[in-house]
Amino acid sequence: MVEAARRRGKDRPDDRRSADQLFDRELDHLPPEVRWREWMHRVEATIFAASEPLGRETLARIVGKSCSVDLLIDDIREELRSRPYDVVAVAGGWKHLTRPAYADAIRAAVGGNERAAELTQSEVLVLMCIGYFQPITRGELSSFFGKEISRDLIGHLRGAKLIASGPRSPTPGAPYTYVTTKEFLLEFGLDTLRDLPDFEALEDAGLLSKEKLLAGDIMPGLSNDEEEHA
């Protein structure tokens, strides 16, 4: 009986390969326009059904070898232009997201993701600094703000999965550094960290000053939210 179960277990990879072979990716029997349309439907349906953003390699499994996933996505987005949702590049893949214009209606009907509301102003500022200057240590963050950034504040951001430990710093004591995560990209609708607003643009708009940040002079009225977590 054990041996039979063992044999069934060994058969499973072959069964999967057989299923993959039975799945027609190429659709050579269809006219080109119909084939393209079917690939579009496959990709859109798969992105819609997924709970996480799907990357190019994953989507390439359901279309022909010569098919450009990027061009398919372009055509899908063009068809969705008048719809209240879109296929958006985020966290290294694509995901179905509703358009920002309908956020208030969605919140009024079914509520929404309250994570952003759970972050204090201090935590948002620390998260912003980590995003721009990562990998960065807690000591360096404390220098930026001119006051100690508590372990509890860092722990709260880690608990929200917005940051994670990075490489050890080469400075004395080799303290841990912190970096942002895939969840950070998802939370703020970014495809990669390159999509963060340009620092110079923020400075030009008067929203941020690198000199004040490095001098610990950003927002002198910063609340003592860190102590609240202590």
C-alpha angles and dihedrals in degrees: 000000000000089000091052091052089048091053091049089052091051091050095057098081090050090049090053091049090050091051090050090051091051091052108093108222098164100051090198091165091067127082112257096255093048091045092053091048092052091050089051091052092048093051095045093047092049093049090047092052096046121094093206132044112277120223130219095261092055094049091046088068092071101045136058121285092246094047119112109224090197092057090047090053090049091055092045091051091049091055091047093051092105095040126094091241136052143191104253132191106237136154093358097310144053128277137176108249133172117241117263091240089071097047094102093050092049092049091048091052106037108359122242148233106313097187094105090052090053092061117089122223089256092053092049091052093047090048090050091052092049089050093054102034105032134178088051135153128231088245091056090049089051090052091052093054098036091234136072117278104218126233088235092059090051089045091054092053090047091049089054087052091235093122136026138187115283130193120312113269116248089226121106112295091021094243121197118266125213131226135181122257141220087265088059089056091048093047093054098034096245126150094202136348087264086074092066110114111272109264092224090052090053090050092048089051090052092241097116139016118202091197092054091044093053090044092053090243100118113124100347088198092063106150122241092250090139091065090051088063093047 
